[in-house]
Amino acid sequence: MFKTARIKLTAWYLLIIMLVSASFSLAMYRVLTSELDRLERVQRVRVELRLPGGRPVLDPDLLDETKNRVKLILILINLIILSGSAYAGYILAGRTLNPIKDMVDEQNRFITDASHELRTPLTSLKSEIEVNLRDKKLSLVQAKALLKSNLEEVNSLQILSDGLIRLTQYQQEHNGLAVADVSLADITREAVRKVANAAKVKRITITNDISDIHIQGNKTALTELFVIFLDNAIKYSPKQKTVHFTGKKSDGYLLVDIADQGVGIDEKDIPHLFDRFYRADKSRTKTNVPGYGLGLSIAKQIVDQHNGTIRVASKPHKGTTFTIELPTKHS
């Protein structure tokens, strides 16, 4: 589709350029031939009147030959312009269409990924319901167990849909995030509070050494950002480990580290961590963690909205450190 569109757009570029070039060449040809005719007429009059400066009249054959040469030169120039414009137009058309192609490809990947993730819980729901409907001796206890299982799948679908909605919102360039002066200490305390139950279940200690640093940002989004990283650290850490939460200012930037003592990440997986639906399962073997791989994608969008960056340092079986760098003043 885009190859055809590129050729069509190139053709339109060529048509416009050649119309301009041909019009200009035609005007030039008429001006030059008119000037030659005028010169021939002036010389003829001077010869007839024997005026000073009179020269032999231009040879008509020579005049025609000169006009033909001018015509040939203009045609050659137009051919050169045509070939050069064809190449330049094809390149320009490609550059024009590339952002649209990337956007369409991204939408297609999104639809494919979302469909794939939705298929699993929907298939599970359908299979359970169909099997139990065929059971003519289905008891109340079995029916309740079925409903409980179905509710878990529905909750999974809701988590997925909520994640997709948040990711889409943060991906918008102008999503209306309200920026204000916020306290990092307040944000991190709220983030720690939200993951406290998950940490308690695995008896994981979270050390929060964030001082009262103020930055320009969106409090809700930044809270969600730190919840995502803390939640990941808890999920991928063995029981009775520690997650360290530290922050400092450096040259107009805020540096926040979330370091865990978990299973770590293989180096080959790190470049893909923030891809939508990506889960580094091979690098985190023996760790059965629920989720859809949307959390870090959302985190990346939040950081991008705050003009920041994320760095990752990890070693398998030795833990992972995410470093979030945010400007203290939001531009």
N, C-alpha and C positions, 0 to 999 in steps of 0.2 A: 504493500500500500504506500509506504513512504518513498520507495524507489520511484514509483509512478508519479507521486506528487512532486518529487524532486525534479524529475524530467519535465513535468508540466510547468513547474515554477521557473525552471531554466529557460524553457521555450518562451514564456511570457517576458522574462528579462531580455532575451534576445530580440523578441519582436519590438519591444519598446526601444532598445538601443539601436536596432537597425532602422526603425522609423526615424529616429532622431538623426542617425548618421546619414541615411539616404537623403533626408530632407536637406541637411547641411551640405552634402556633396552636390546635390542638384542645384542648390543656390550658388555654391562656389563655381560650378560649371557655367551656369548662366552669367555670372558676374565676369568670369575670365573670358568667355567667348564674346560677351558684349564689349569688353574692353579691347579685345583683339579687333573686332569689327570696327569699333570707334577709331582705333589707331590706323586701320587700313583706310577708312574714309577720310581722315585728316590728311594723311599723306597723299591721297588721290587729289584732294582739293588743292593742296599746296603745289603739286606738280602741274595741275591744270592752270593755276594762276601764276605759276613760276615765282612763287614767294620764296624769300630767303629761307634756307633750311629745308627746302623741299628735297625729299629723297625718293628713290625709286619706289613705286607702289609695291606693296607686299604681294608676292606670288600667291594667287588663289589656291594653288595646289599645296604650297607650303603652309598657308593659313589653315586649310582643311586638315593637313597632317598634324599641325600643332593642336588643333581642337581634338582630334582623335587621340593624340598622346595624353592630353589633359584628361580626356574621358577614361582612358585606360588606367592612368595613374590613380584617379579617384576610385575606379572599380577595385583596383588592387588594394588600395587603402581600406576600402570597405570590407574586402575579404579578410584582411588582416584583423580589422576590428571585430568582424564576425567570429573568427576563430578564437581570438583572445577573449572576447566576451562570452563565448560558449564555455570556455574553461572557467573563467572567473565567475560566471553566472552559476555554473554547476556547484562550485565550491561555496559560493554565497548561499545558494538554495539549501545546501546541506547544513550549513551553520544556522540558517533560519529555522529549519525544520527539526534540528537535533533536540532543542529543548522540548518541543511538542512530542517528539518520539519518545524521549526519556520519560515524560509525564504519562504518556499512554502505556508505555512498558511498565512503569511503576504501578499504574492502576490495574493492569492485567495481572501483575505479580500479587498485588494486594487481594484481588478477587480470588485468584488461585489459592493463595495461602489461607485466606479466611475460609474459603469453601472446604479446604482440606481439614482445617481445625474444627469446623462445625460438623463435618461428617461423622467424626468419631463419637461424640456424645449423642448425636441424633440417631446413629445406627444402633448404639447401645440401648437407647430408649425404645426404639422400634422393636428390636429383637426381644427385649424383656417383656414388653406388652404383648407381642404376638404369641410368645411361648406360653405366657400365663393365661391368655384368653382361650387357648386350646385346652387348658386344664379344666375339665368339668368338675373336678373335686377341689378346686381352689378354696383354701380355708381363709378365715379372717386374718389369721397370723401371717399367712403367705401374702395376702393382699396388702397388709400393712408393710411387710418387708419390701414388696414391689414398689409401693408408693415412696418408701424411704429411699430406695435406690434411685427411683426416678427423680426425686427431689434433689439428690446429689448431682445428677446429671444436669438438671435445670439450673442449679447453682453454678455449675461449671460454665454453662452457656451464658449465664448472666455475667460472670466474671470476664469471660471472653468478650462479650458485647460491650461491657463497660470499658475494658481496656482498649478496644478498637476505637470507641468514641473519644476517649481521652487522647489517644495517640493522634487521631485525626485533628482534634482541636489544637494540639500543640504544634502540629505540622504546618498549620496556617501561618503565613508570614505576618499577618496583622490579626492576631486572635484576641486583641483587646485586653491583654494582661495588665492589670493595674499595678503600677510600680510605685513603691513608696520606700521610705526609710524603715528598715526592719532590723530587729535584733537577732543575730545569728544564735545567740544563747537561747532565746525563747523558741526559735524554730527547731533547734536540735533537741531541746527538752521535750517538745511536743512530739517530735519524731520518735524519740526513745520511748515515750509513754505509749505510743500507738503500737509499738512492736514488743512491749513488755511481756504480754501473755505468751507470745511465741518464744521469746527468750527464756521465760520461766519454765516452759515445758521441757526445754532441752538443757535447762540449768546453765545457760550461757550468760556471762557477765558482760555488760556494756560499760566501758569507761568513757565518760564524756568530759573531755578536757577543753571544751570550747569556751573561750572567754567571751565577754560581752562586746563583740565586734558588730558594728552597724554597717550595713550595705544597702544599696538601692536594688530592690527586687520585689517579686510577688510572694507574699508570705505563704499562701496556699500552695503554689507551685513548688516553692523551695522545700516546704515541709514534705510534700509528696516525693520530691527528689531524694531526700535523705531517708525517708521511709523505705523507698525502693532499695537503696543500697544496704541499709541495715537489715531489711528482710532477706535479701540475698545472702548477706553474710551469715545470718542465723541459719538459713536453710542449708547452706553448704558447709556448715561447721559441725564437727562431731560434738557430742554432749560434753558439758563442763569445760568449754573453752571460753576465750575472751575475745570480744570485738572492741578494738580501740578506735575512738572517735576524737580526732584532734584537728585544730585549725589555727592558722596564723595569717598575719598580713605581710605582704612582701611586694614592694614597689607598685603600689596602687592596685594590687590584686589580693584576693582572699584565697588561700590554699586550705582545702579541707581534705583530710585523709580518713578513709574508712578501711581499716586493716583487720582482717580476720585470720584465724588459724585453721582454715578449712582445707578442703581437698585440692584447692588450686586449679589452675587452668593451663592447658597445654598452649605453648606459644603459637601454634598454628591456628588455634581457635580465637585468639585475642582480636585479630582484625575483624572478625565477624560478630563479636559479642553484642554490638548495638544494632545488628540487622533484625528486622521484624521477624518474629517467630523462630529465631535461631536459639538453639539450646545446645550447649557444648556437652552433650551426653557422654561422648567418649572420654572426655577429659575429666568427667566427674562420675566415673563408674562407681557402682555400689552405693550410689546416693539417689534414692528414689524421691525426687522432688516434684511436687505438682506444679503446674503452671503452663503458660502458653508461650513463653519467651517474648513477652511484650514489655516487661518492666524496664529493662535496660534501654529499649528503643524509646520509651516514654521519657526516661531520665535524660537521654541524649537530646531529645527535642527541648526539654525544659532548660538544659544547660545552653543550648544554642539560642533559645529565646532570651537568655540573659547574657549573650555574647561571651560565653565561657568555653572552656575545653575540659576534656576528661582524659586522664592518663591511667594506664593499667600496668601494674607490675605484679607478676605472679609466678610461682613455681609449684608444680604438681606436688601435692601432699605436704606443702609447707605454708600455704596460705596465699591470700590475694590482697593487694592494696589498691583501692581506687582513689585517685587524687583529682579532686574537682577544683578547677581554677576559675574564679569569677572576678570580674572587675568590681571594685568597690563602688564605682559610679556607673549606673546603667545609661548607655547612650541610645 
